[in-house]
Amino acid sequence: MRNLAIMCVLSAAVLSAAAAQTDTVQSWKSGETTVTLNNGILTVGGNGAMENYDSIHYAPWRYAASLITGLVIEKGVTHIGNEAFMSCTSLTFVRIPDGLMTIGAGAFRNTELTSVTIPNSVTYIGVEAFFECFSLMFVKIIGSAWIDREAFKDCRLLQYIIILNPIPPPRWSFYSVNPRVCMYVPKNSIDAYIATYNTGYIAAGEFTPRRIVQGSNYRLAWGSKQFECVKDLASAPVVVDDVIFNYDTTELIQYLQGKHRASYTIPSNVIKIAPEAFDGWNCTGPKSINVAAGNAHYSSEDGVLFNKDKTQLIRYPSDKDGASYAIPSGVTTIGDGAFYSCEGLTSITIPNSVTTIEKVAFFRCTSLTSVTFPKSVASIEDYAFWLVLR
């Protein structure tokens, strides 16, 4: 998805502090729980409720917010405190156990969570609990929790909301998210959800040049308050290893932004990869994309994704090491968004076999100073080199 740049610039002072404290185990008491920070993972354990916090009385681990990358709530904890993890701007994942009952107001406000699954035991999600979670793309609510006002307000990347409760939550719960967000609900509740949310409380979020490429939909969507994407729960997507797949995991829909790792391997059963599946800015994603043995549709060479016979270059990882790249001979098509936002590349060599460069292929490759074009290139589609060689 090319909707929003994910800012990941940290000052040298913060990086130094992180390096100094990475190996230090720190612990705090919070109500009936104990909160421990160890190697970037914050763990909340105990039996009972966390303490509530506010704008005057901060959570004691707030000063270490930039060090917290993951959160594990252990079984036995019943309440996540108000503003407990607010502004933990490096927090990308949370594990919530069955048995938790309530999530306090502003608990995860302004964090970098990319997906969240809320178990059946949760009965209440507080005001602005996930407000301004700009990287949140996938939400699954298993039970019948009351979702208070603006709980997911301004979650501008939110694409998939899975709700098992047949009764729609208040219409303002998802205020100011992208109107293209899709809800998956029990089949007999689809009409009720459309009626509830088609009243202007899901409003347009951020849009980017990618939608200009798609044509008139961009203009129709801008400022639109119509919401009609409600589908049967049976077709709901799933998250596996921080990647969104369709319901039977044969289509890879989206590698969740902000998930840094050395490599990711596409499973053998995947037969389709969405065009924007690995889109991201220079500070997100895997450094290498590999393909499992036995996959009949895709292949990989030096961490770059191709179709099976390597005639189409599908995706060069935006976070891949190296300043130059020579596209292998035999490639005929450089795919849609193949080098999207590869800001680390300074030079590209295109072989004589290439005939087509598809749209936004080199979009925002802002460091490129050299591109060698062979005479074989017959077609360069819209915005292929937008924001390049400025």
LINCOR-V852402 format. One record per pair of residues at least 6 apart in sequence whose C-alpha atoms are under 7 Angstrom apart, sorted by the first residue. I is the first residue (numbers start at 1). J is the second residue. D is the distance in Angstrom with one decimal. If there is no record, write none. Layout:
# LINCOR-V852402
I;J;D / I;J;D
This chain:
# LINCOR-V852402
1;276;5.1 / 1;277;6.7 / 1;279;5.6 / 2;208;6.6 / 2;210;6.2 / 2;279;6.2 / 2;280;6.7 / 3;157;6.9 / 3;206;6.3 / 3;207;5.6 / 3;208;5.4 / 4;206;6.9 / 5;281;6.1 / 6;281;6.6 / 8;283;6.1 / 18;67;5.8 / 22;39;5.0 / 22;40;6.6 / 23;38;6.9 / 23;39;5.6 / 24;38;6.6 / 25;37;5.7 / 25;38;4.8 / 26;36;5.6 / 26;37;5.1 / 26;38;6.7 / 27;35;5.6 / 27;36;4.3 / 27;37;6.3 / 28;34;5.8 / 28;35;5.2 / 28;36;6.4 / 29;35;6.2 / 30;50;5.2 / 30;51;5.1 / 31;49;6.1 / 31;50;4.7 / 31;51;4.4 / 32;46;6.4 / 32;47;6.3 / 32;48;5.2 / 32;49;5.4 / 32;50;5.9 / 33;44;6.5 / 33;45;5.5 / 33;46;4.5 / 33;47;6.5 / 33;48;6.6 / 33;49;6.6 / 33;50;5.7 / 34;44;5.8 / 34;45;5.4 / 34;46;6.2 / 35;42;6.8 / 35;43;5.6 / 35;44;4.5 / 35;45;6.5 / 36;42;5.5 / 36;43;5.2 / 36;44;6.6 / 37;43;6.4 / 40;67;5.5 / 40;68;4.7 / 40;69;5.3 / 40;70;6.5 / 41;68;5.9 / 41;69;6.1 / 41;70;4.7 / 41;71;5.7 / 42;68;6.4 / 42;70;6.2 / 42;71;4.8 / 42;72;6.3 / 43;71;5.9 / 43;72;4.8 / 43;73;6.0 / 44;72;6.3 / 44;73;4.9 / 44;74;6.0 / 45;73;6.5 / 45;74;5.1 / 45;77;6.3 / 46;76;5.8 / 46;77;5.8 / 47;76;4.5 / 47;77;5.2 / 48;76;6.4 / 48;77;5.0 / 48;78;5.1 / 48;79;6.9 / 49;77;5.9 / 49;78;5.1 / 49;79;4.5 / 49;80;6.8 / 50;79;5.7 / 50;80;5.6 / 50;81;5.1 / 51;81;5.3 / 52;81;4.3 / 52;82;4.6 / 52;84;6.9 / 53;59;6.0 / 53;81;6.6 / 53;82;5.3 / 53;83;5.5 / 53;84;6.2 / 54;82;6.9 / 54;83;6.1 / 59;84;5.9 / 65;88;4.6 / 65;89;6.7 / 66;88;6.2 / 66;89;6.1 / 66;90;5.4 / 67;90;6.8 / 68;88;6.6 / 68;90;5.8 / 68;91;5.6 / 69;90;5.1 / 69;91;4.1 / 69;92;5.7 / 70;91;5.4 / 70;92;6.0 / 70;93;5.1 / 70;94;6.0 / 71;93;6.3 / 71;94;4.6 / 71;95;6.4 / 72;94;5.8 / 72;95;4.9 / 72;96;6.8 / 73;95;6.0 / 73;96;5.4 / 73;97;6.5 / 74;97;6.4 / 75;97;5.6 / 75;98;7.0 / 75;99;6.4 / 76;99;6.7 / 77;100;5.9 / 78;99;6.5 / 78;100;4.3 / 78;101;5.1 / 78;102;6.7 / 79;100;6.1 / 79;101;5.9 / 79;102;4.9 / 79;103;6.0 / 80;102;6.4 / 80;103;4.9 / 80;104;5.6 / 80;107;6.9 / 81;103;6.8 / 81;104;5.0 / 81;107;6.4 / 82;104;4.2 / 82;105;4.7 / 82;106;5.8 / 82;107;5.0 / 83;104;7.0 / 83;105;6.2 / 83;106;4.6 / 83;107;4.0 / 83;108;6.7 / 84;107;5.0 / 85;107;5.5 / 85;108;5.3 / 86;106;6.4 / 86;107;5.6 / 86;108;5.0 / 86;109;4.7 / 86;110;6.0 / 86;111;6.6 / 87;109;6.3 / 87;110;4.9 / 87;111;5.5 / 88;111;5.3 / 89;110;6.6 / 89;111;4.7 / 89;112;5.7 / 90;111;6.9 / 90;112;6.1 / 91;111;5.8 / 91;112;5.3 / 91;113;6.1 / 92;112;4.9 / 92;113;4.1 / 92;114;6.0 / 93;113;5.3 / 93;114;6.8 / 94;116;6.8 / 96;118;6.6 / 97;119;6.7 / 98;119;5.4 / 98;120;6.6 / 98;121;5.7 / 99;121;5.3 / 100;121;5.9 / 100;122;5.7 / 101;121;5.5 / 101;122;4.1 / 101;123;5.6 / 101;124;6.9 / 102;122;5.5 / 102;123;6.0 / 102;124;4.9 / 102;125;6.1 / 103;124;6.3 / 103;125;4.9 / 103;126;5.8 / 104;125;6.5 / 104;126;4.8 / 104;129;6.4 / 105;126;4.2 / 105;127;4.6 / 105;128;5.8 / 105;129;4.9 / 106;126;7.0 / 106;127;6.4 / 106;128;4.9 / 106;129;4.0 / 106;130;6.4 / 106;131;6.9 / 107;129;5.0 / 107;130;7.0 / 108;129;5.5 / 108;130;5.0 / 109;128;6.7 / 109;129;5.8 / 109;130;4.8 / 109;131;4.8 / 109;132;5.9 / 109;133;6.2 / 110;131;6.4 / 110;132;4.9 / 110;133;5.1 / 111;133;5.4 / 112;133;5.9 / 112;134;6.7 / 112;135;5.5 / 113;133;6.5 / 113;135;6.1 / 113;136;5.4 / 114;135;5.2 / 114;136;4.0 / 114;137;5.5 / 114;138;6.7 / 114;256;6.2 / 114;257;6.8 / 115;136;5.6 / 115;137;5.8 / 115;138;4.6 / 115;139;5.8 / 116;138;6.4 / 116;139;5.1 / 116;140;6.4 / 117;139;6.0 / 117;140;4.7 / 117;141;6.0 / 118;140;6.1 / 118;141;4.9 / 118;142;6.1 / 119;141;6.5 / 119;142;5.3 / 119;143;6.3 / 120;142;4.9 / 120;143;3.9 / 121;143;6.7 / 122;143;6.8 / 122;145;5.7 / 123;144;6.5 / 123;145;4.0 / 123;146;5.9 / 124;145;5.0 / 124;146;4.8 / 124;147;6.2 / 125;145;6.7 / 125;146;6.2 / 125;147;4.9 / 125;148;6.0 / 125;151;7.0 / 126;147;6.7 / 126;148;5.3 / 126;151;6.3 / 127;148;5.1 / 127;149;5.3 / 127;150;6.0 / 127;151;5.1 / 128;149;6.8 / 128;150;5.1 / 128;151;4.0 / 128;152;6.3 / 128;153;6.7 / 129;151;4.9 / 129;152;6.9 / 130;151;5.5 / 130;152;5.0 / 131;150;6.9 / 131;151;5.9 / 131;152;5.1 / 131;153;4.9 / 131;154;6.0 / 131;155;6.6 / 132;153;6.4 / 132;154;5.0 / 132;155;5.5 / 133;155;5.2 / 134;154;6.9 / 134;155;5.0 / 134;156;5.6 / 134;157;6.1 / 135;157;5.8 / 136;155;6.1 / 136;157;5.9 / 136;158;5.5 / 137;157;5.3 / 137;158;4.0 / 137;159;5.3 / 137;160;6.4 / 138;158;6.2 / 138;159;6.3 / 138;160;5.0 / 138;161;6.2 / 139;160;6.3 / 139;161;4.9 / 139;162;6.2 / 140;161;5.9 / 140;162;4.6 / 140;163;6.1 / 141;162;6.1 / 141;163;5.0 / 141;164;6.5 / 142;163;6.3 / 142;164;5.4 / 143;164;6.2 / 143;165;6.2 / 144;165;5.0 / 146;169;6.7 / 147;169;6.0 / 147;173;6.2 / 148;173;6.0 / 149;172;5.4 / 149;173;4.7 / 150;172;5.6 / 150;173;4.4 / 150;174;5.9 / 150;175;5.8 / 151;173;5.2 / 151;174;6.7 / 152;173;6.0 / 152;174;5.0 / 152;175;7.0 / 153;173;6.8 / 153;174;5.3 / 153;175;4.9 / 153;176;5.6 / 153;177;6.5 / 154;175;6.9 / 154;176;5.2 / 154;177;5.4 / 155;177;5.5 / 156;177;5.0 / 156;178;5.7 / 156;205;5.3 / 156;206;6.3 / 158;177;6.8 / 158;178;6.8 / 158;181;6.2 / 159;181;4.3 / 159;182;6.0 / 160;181;5.9 / 160;182;5.1 / 160;183;6.0 / 161;182;6.2 / 161;183;4.6 / 161;184;6.2 / 162;183;5.7 / 162;184;4.7 / 162;185;6.3 / 162;236;6.9 / 163;184;6.2 / 163;185;5.3 / 164;185;5.8 / 164;186;6.3 / 166;185;6.8 / 166;186;5.8 / 166;189;5.4 / 168;192;7.0 / 168;193;5.7 / 171;196;6.0 / 171;197;5.6 / 171;201;6.0 / 172;201;5.6 / 174;202;6.3 / 175;201;5.1 / 175;202;5.1 / 175;203;6.7 / 176;201;6.8 / 176;202;5.3 / 176;203;4.6 / 176;204;6.3 / 176;205;6.2 / 177;202;5.7 / 177;203;5.7 / 177;204;6.2 / 177;205;5.3 / 178;202;6.9 / 178;203;6.2 / 178;204;4.9 / 178;205;4.6 / 179;202;5.7 / 179;203;5.6 / 179;204;5.5 / 179;225;6.6 / 179;226;6.6 / 179;227;5.6 / 180;229;6.9 / 181;229;6.9 / 182;229;4.8 / 182;230;5.7 / 183;229;6.4 / 183;230;4.8 / 183;231;6.3 / 184;230;5.8 / 184;231;4.8 / 184;232;5.5 / 184;233;4.7 / 184;236;5.8 / 185;231;6.4 / 185;232;5.6 / 185;233;4.7 / 186;232;5.9 / 186;233;5.2 / 187;232;4.8 / 187;233;6.5 / 190;230;6.1 / 190;231;6.8 / 194;228;6.0 / 194;230;6.7 / 197;227;6.4 / 198;226;5.6 / 198;227;5.1 / 198;228;7.0 / 200;225;4.8 / 200;226;6.7 / 202;225;6.1 / 202;227;6.8 / 203;224;6.5 / 203;225;4.9 / 204;222;6.3 / 204;223;5.4 / 204;224;6.0 / 204;225;6.6 / 211;218;5.2 / 212;218;5.7 / 235;247;5.5 / 236;246;6.9 / 236;247;5.5 / 237;244;6.7 / 237;245;5.6 / 237;246;4.3 / 237;247;4.5 / 238;244;5.7 / 238;245;5.4 / 238;246;6.2 / 238;247;5.9 / 239;245;6.1 / 242;255;6.8 / 242;256;6.0 / 243;254;5.9 / 243;255;4.6 / 243;256;5.6 / 244;252;6.4 / 244;253;5.4 / 244;254;5.0 / 244;255;6.3 / 245;251;5.6 / 245;252;4.7 / 245;253;5.2 / 246;252;6.8 / 246;253;6.7 / 249;270;6.8 / 250;269;5.8 / 250;270;4.3 / 250;271;5.6 / 250;272;6.6 / 251;270;5.6 / 251;271;6.1 / 251;272;4.7 / 251;273;5.6 / 252;270;6.7 / 252;272;6.4 / 252;273;4.8 / 252;274;6.2 / 252;277;6.8 / 253;273;6.3 / 253;274;5.2 / 253;277;5.4 / 254;277;4.1 / 254;278;6.4 / 255;277;5.7 / 255;278;5.6 / 257;280;6.4 / 257;284;5.9 / 257;285;6.2 / 258;284;4.7 / 258;285;6.0 / 259;284;6.3 / 259;285;5.4 / 260;284;5.9 / 260;285;5.1 / 260;286;5.5 / 261;285;6.9 / 261;286;5.0 / 261;287;6.7 / 262;286;5.5 / 262;287;5.1 / 262;288;6.2 / 263;286;5.1 / 263;287;5.6 / 263;288;4.4 / 263;289;5.7 / 264;286;6.1 / 264;288;6.4 / 264;289;5.2 / 264;290;6.0 / 265;289;6.0 / 265;290;4.5 / 265;291;5.0 / 265;292;6.0 / 266;290;6.2 / 266;291;4.7 / 266;292;5.9 / 267;291;6.6 / 267;292;5.3 / 268;292;5.1 / 268;293;6.4 / 268;294;5.5 / 268;295;4.1 / 269;295;6.3 / 271;297;5.9 / 275;336;6.8 / 279;340;6.6 / 280;318;7.0 / 280;341;6.9 / 281;318;6.8 / 281;341;5.5 / 282;318;5.5 / 282;319;5.6 / 282;341;6.1 / 282;342;6.1 / 282;343;5.9 / 283;319;6.4 / 284;319;6.5 / 285;319;6.4 / 286;317;6.6 / 286;319;6.4 / 287;317;5.8 / 287;319;5.0 / 287;320;4.2 / 287;321;6.8 / 288;303;4.2 / 288;304;6.6 / 288;317;6.2 / 288;320;6.4 / 289;300;7.0 / 289;303;4.8 / 289;304;5.8 / 289;305;6.1 / 289;317;6.9 / 290;300;5.4 / 290;303;5.6 / 290;305;6.9 / 291;298;6.7 / 291;299;5.7 / 291;300;5.9 / 296;308;6.7 / 297;307;6.2 / 297;308;5.0 / 298;306;6.0 / 298;307;4.4 / 298;308;4.3 / 299;305;6.2 / 299;306;5.2 / 299;307;5.7 / 299;308;5.0 / 300;306;5.7 / 304;315;6.2 / 304;316;5.0 / 304;317;6.7 / 305;313;6.3 / 305;314;5.5 / 305;315;5.1 / 305;316;6.4 / 306;312;5.6 / 306;313;4.6 / 306;314;5.1 / 307;313;6.9 / 307;314;6.9 / 310;331;6.1 / 311;330;5.8 / 311;331;4.1 / 311;332;5.2 / 311;333;6.4 / 312;331;5.5 / 312;332;6.0 / 312;333;4.7 / 312;334;5.9 / 312;335;6.4 / 313;331;6.7 / 313;333;6.4 / 313;334;5.1 / 313;335;5.7 / 313;338;6.6 / 314;334;6.8 / 314;335;5.1 / 314;338;5.2 / 315;338;4.3 / 315;339;6.3 / 316;338;5.8 / 316;339;5.4 / 318;339;6.8 / 318;340;6.9 / 318;341;6.1 / 318;342;4.4 / 319;342;7.0 / 322;345;6.9 / 323;344;5.8 / 323;345;4.3 / 323;346;5.3 / 323;347;6.8 / 324;345;5.5 / 324;346;5.8 / 324;347;4.8 / 324;348;5.9 / 325;347;6.6 / 325;348;5.2 / 325;349;6.4 / 326;348;5.9 / 326;349;4.6 / 326;350;6.5 / 327;349;6.1 / 327;350;5.6 / 327;351;6.4 / 328;351;6.9 / 329;351;5.5 / 329;353;6.1 / 330;353;5.5 / 331;353;5.9 / 331;354;5.7 / 332;353;5.3 / 332;354;3.9 / 332;355;5.4 / 332;356;6.5 / 333;354;5.7 / 333;355;6.3 / 333;356;4.9 / 333;357;6.0 / 334;356;6.3 / 334;357;4.9 / 334;358;6.1 / 334;361;6.7 / 335;357;6.5 / 335;358;5.3 / 335;361;6.2 / 336;358;4.9 / 336;359;5.2 / 336;360;6.0 / 336;361;5.2 / 337;359;6.6 / 337;360;4.9 / 337;361;4.0 / 337;362;6.5 / 337;363;6.9 / 338;361;5.0 / 338;362;6.9 / 339;361;5.5 / 339;362;4.9 / 340;360;6.9 / 340;361;6.1 / 340;362;5.3 / 340;363;5.1 / 340;364;6.4 / 340;365;6.8 / 341;363;5.9 / 341;364;4.7 / 341;365;5.1 / 342;365;5.0 / 343;364;6.9 / 343;365;4.7 / 343;366;5.4 / 343;367;5.5 / 344;367;6.3 / 345;365;6.9 / 345;367;6.0 / 345;368;5.9 / 346;367;5.1 / 346;368;4.0 / 346;369;5.4 / 346;370;6.6 / 347;368;5.5 / 347;369;6.0 / 347;370;4.7 / 347;371;5.8 / 348;370;6.4 / 348;371;5.0 / 348;372;6.6 / 349;371;6.1 / 349;372;5.1 / 350;372;5.8 / 350;373;5.9 / 350;374;6.7 / 351;374;6.5 / 352;374;5.3 / 352;376;5.6 / 353;376;6.6 / 354;376;6.1 / 354;377;5.8 / 355;376;5.3 / 355;377;4.0 / 355;378;5.2 / 355;379;6.5 / 356;377;5.8 / 356;378;6.1 / 356;379;4.9 / 356;380;6.1 / 357;379;6.2 / 357;380;4.8 / 357;381;6.2 / 357;384;7.0 / 358;380;6.1 / 358;381;5.0 / 358;384;6.4 / 359;381;4.6 / 359;382;4.9 / 359;383;5.6 / 359;384;4.7 / 360;382;6.7 / 360;383;4.9 / 360;384;4.0 / 360;385;6.5 / 360;386;6.9 / 361;384;4.8 / 361;385;6.9 / 362;384;5.5 / 362;385;5.0 / 363;383;6.9 / 363;384;6.0 / 363;385;5.3 / 363;386;5.0 / 363;387;6.2 / 363;388;6.8 / 364;386;6.3 / 364;387;4.9 / 364;388;5.8 / 365;387;6.9 / 365;388;5.5 / 366;387;6.3 / 366;388;5.1 / 366;389;6.6 / 368;388;6.6 / 368;389;6.0 / 369;389;6.0
